[in-house]
Amino acid sequence: MSSMSKTFGLVVLLGAVVAACTAAFPFELGAGLGVSSVRMRAVNEAMEDMAERQGARFSPLKAAVQGHVELWAWEWLGFRAGALWSSGGVEARHPDPVTAVSLVGGTVARVSLPLLGWPLTLEGGMHASWGWLVGPLNGSAVGLGVSASAGGPVFGWGPLAVELRLGGRYLSSDEPPLDFSGVYLEFMFTRR
């Protein structure tokens, strides 16, 4: 068994343990929605080659929409599952759209610190992903990644809170070479 398969299995196992513990403990639930930059260098180069052969322009995969849910069994450890979506394509007489999607799940740790009287939350996570391409370029692959973010509340009402987070992610796979690595900004909606 390869080291990537072992690590993928470990991430899935840790996520399953955290998710199972949420049934036994009071938990915090959250949902996030945001935008992200993505690298996708190899996919964009392949689309550029297609566009040159057709004498057309292409729209690169540069940004993604992201959404996820979080379950926190403990104040410092939780589970996150979500999706990333990016689209582009060759803009020819007969357009060839290309869409990249990734489903992501993994464990997340956090710590809250006061910063000038404002509660700052730092998070870091380890994730497994399954991504695929749809269009003239296609295929699917599993990948591994890590993420880190910082943020804090912008609005709260009773047990509900809205947070703004700025973060970065490394999330990549080999074949096809899907690289969802980038910087992201998101709004997080939580119930504590």
C-alpha positions as CSV (number, residue, x, y, z in Angstrom):
1,M,0.0,0.0,0.0
2,S,1.4,3.4,-1.0
3,S,2.1,6.1,1.6
4,M,-0.6,8.3,-0.2
5,S,-3.2,5.5,0.3
6,K,-2.2,5.1,3.9
7,T,-2.5,8.9,4.5
8,F,-5.8,9.1,2.7
9,G,-7.1,6.2,4.9
10,L,-5.9,8.0,8.0
11,V,-7.7,11.2,7.1
12,V,-10.9,9.4,6.4
13,L,-10.6,7.4,9.6
14,L,-10.0,10.5,11.7
15,G,-12.9,12.2,10.1
16,A,-15.2,9.2,10.7
17,V,-14.2,9.1,14.4
18,V,-14.9,12.9,14.9
19,A,-18.2,12.6,13.0
20,A,-19.3,9.6,15.1
21,C,-18.4,11.5,18.3
22,T,-20.8,14.3,17.4
23,A,-23.7,11.9,18.2
24,A,-22.3,11.4,21.8
25,F,-21.4,15.0,22.6
26,P,-23.1,18.4,22.3
27,F,-21.6,19.8,19.1
28,E,-21.3,23.1,17.2
29,L,-22.5,23.1,13.6
30,G,-21.4,25.5,10.9
31,A,-21.7,26.2,7.2
32,G,-19.4,28.3,5.0
33,L,-19.6,29.8,1.6
34,G,-16.8,31.7,-0.2
35,V,-14.6,32.3,-3.1
36,S,-11.1,31.0,-3.8
37,S,-8.2,31.4,-6.2
38,V,-7.0,28.1,-7.8
39,R,-3.8,27.2,-9.6
40,M,-4.8,24.6,-12.2
41,R,-1.7,25.3,-14.2
42,A,-1.7,22.0,-16.1
43,V,-5.4,22.1,-17.0
44,N,-5.1,25.8,-18.1
45,E,-2.1,24.9,-20.3
46,A,-4.0,22.0,-21.9
47,M,-7.0,24.4,-22.6
48,E,-4.6,27.0,-24.1
49,D,-3.1,24.4,-26.4
50,M,-6.7,23.4,-27.5
51,A,-7.6,27.1,-28.1
52,E,-4.4,27.7,-30.2
53,R,-5.2,24.7,-32.4
54,Q,-8.7,26.0,-33.0
55,G,-7.6,29.6,-33.4
56,A,-9.8,30.6,-30.4
57,R,-9.6,32.2,-27.0
58,F,-9.8,30.4,-23.7
59,S,-11.1,31.2,-20.3
60,P,-8.8,29.8,-17.7
61,L,-9.7,28.1,-14.4
62,K,-8.6,30.9,-12.0
63,A,-11.3,31.1,-9.3
64,A,-13.6,28.7,-7.5
65,V,-16.8,28.8,-5.4
66,Q,-16.6,26.8,-2.2
67,G,-19.0,25.6,0.3
68,H,-18.8,23.3,3.3
69,V,-20.3,22.2,6.6
70,E,-18.5,21.7,9.9
71,L,-19.2,19.6,12.9
72,W,-17.2,20.4,16.1
73,A,-17.4,17.6,18.7
74,W,-15.0,19.5,20.9
75,E,-14.0,23.2,21.1
76,W,-10.7,22.4,19.4
77,L,-11.3,19.5,17.0
78,G,-13.9,19.0,14.3
79,F,-14.8,17.5,10.9
80,R,-15.3,19.4,7.7
81,A,-16.9,18.2,4.4
82,G,-17.4,20.4,1.4
83,A,-17.0,21.1,-2.3
84,L,-15.1,23.4,-4.7
85,W,-16.2,24.3,-8.2
86,S,-14.4,26.1,-11.0
87,S,-15.2,26.5,-14.7
88,G,-13.6,27.9,-17.8
89,G,-13.1,26.5,-21.3
90,V,-12.3,27.2,-24.9
91,E,-14.4,30.0,-26.4
92,A,-14.6,28.9,-30.1
93,R,-17.5,28.8,-32.6
94,H,-18.6,25.7,-30.7
95,P,-17.7,26.4,-27.1
96,D,-16.0,23.7,-25.1
97,P,-16.7,24.4,-21.4
98,V,-14.4,22.7,-18.8
99,T,-15.6,22.3,-15.2
100,A,-13.5,21.1,-12.3
101,V,-15.1,19.9,-9.1
102,S,-13.6,18.5,-5.9
103,L,-15.4,16.9,-2.9
104,V,-13.3,17.4,0.3
105,G,-13.5,16.0,3.8
106,G,-11.1,16.0,6.7
107,T,-10.3,16.9,10.3
108,V,-9.9,20.5,11.5
109,A,-8.3,21.9,14.6
110,R,-8.7,25.4,16.0
111,V,-7.7,27.7,18.8
112,S,-9.3,31.0,19.7
113,L,-7.2,33.9,20.9
114,P,-8.1,37.5,21.8
115,L,-6.5,40.1,19.6
116,L,-7.1,43.7,20.8
117,G,-10.3,42.6,22.4
118,W,-11.5,40.9,19.2
119,P,-11.8,37.0,19.3
120,L,-9.5,35.7,16.6
121,T,-9.9,32.0,15.5
122,L,-7.0,30.2,13.9
123,E,-7.8,26.9,12.1
124,G,-5.7,24.2,10.4
125,G,-6.8,21.0,8.8
126,M,-5.8,17.9,6.9
127,H,-8.1,16.9,4.0
128,A,-8.7,14.1,1.5
129,S,-10.4,14.9,-1.8
130,W,-12.0,13.4,-4.8
131,G,-11.9,15.7,-7.9
132,W,-12.9,15.4,-11.5
133,L,-12.9,17.3,-14.8
134,V,-15.9,17.5,-17.1
135,G,-15.7,18.6,-20.7
136,P,-13.2,18.0,-23.5
137,L,-10.6,17.4,-20.7
138,N,-11.9,14.8,-18.3
139,G,-10.9,12.3,-15.6
140,S,-11.0,12.0,-11.8
141,A,-8.4,11.5,-9.1
142,V,-8.0,11.5,-5.3
143,G,-5.8,13.9,-3.5
144,L,-4.6,15.2,-0.2
145,G,-4.2,18.6,1.2
146,V,-3.9,21.0,4.1
147,S,-5.5,24.3,5.0
148,A,-5.0,27.2,7.4
149,S,-7.3,30.2,8.1
150,A,-7.8,33.0,10.5
151,G,-11.0,34.9,11.2
152,G,-13.5,36.3,13.7
153,P,-17.1,37.2,14.2
154,V,-18.6,40.1,12.3
155,F,-22.2,39.6,13.6
156,G,-23.8,37.6,16.3
157,W,-27.3,37.0,17.7
158,G,-27.8,34.6,20.6
159,P,-26.2,31.2,19.7
160,L,-25.9,32.2,16.0
161,A,-22.8,33.9,14.6
162,V,-21.4,35.1,11.2
163,E,-17.6,35.0,10.9
164,L,-15.3,36.2,8.1
165,R,-12.3,34.0,7.4
166,L,-9.2,34.5,5.3
167,G,-7.2,31.3,4.5
168,G,-5.0,29.3,2.3
169,R,-5.2,25.8,1.0
170,Y,-2.9,23.3,-0.7
171,L,-5.1,20.6,-2.3
172,S,-3.7,18.8,-5.3
173,S,-4.0,15.4,-7.2
174,D,-1.7,13.8,-9.8
175,E,-3.8,12.4,-12.7
176,P,-5.6,14.5,-13.8
177,P,-3.5,17.3,-12.3
178,L,-6.2,19.1,-10.4
179,D,-4.7,21.9,-8.2
180,F,-7.3,23.6,-6.1
181,S,-4.5,25.3,-4.0
182,G,-5.1,29.0,-3.4
183,V,-6.2,31.7,-1.1
184,Y,-9.8,31.9,0.0
185,L,-12.2,34.3,1.7
186,E,-15.4,33.0,3.1
187,F,-18.4,33.7,5.4
188,M,-19.0,31.1,8.1
189,F,-22.4,30.7,9.7
190,T,-22.3,28.9,13.1
191,R,-24.6,27.7,15.8
192,R,-22.8,27.3,19.2
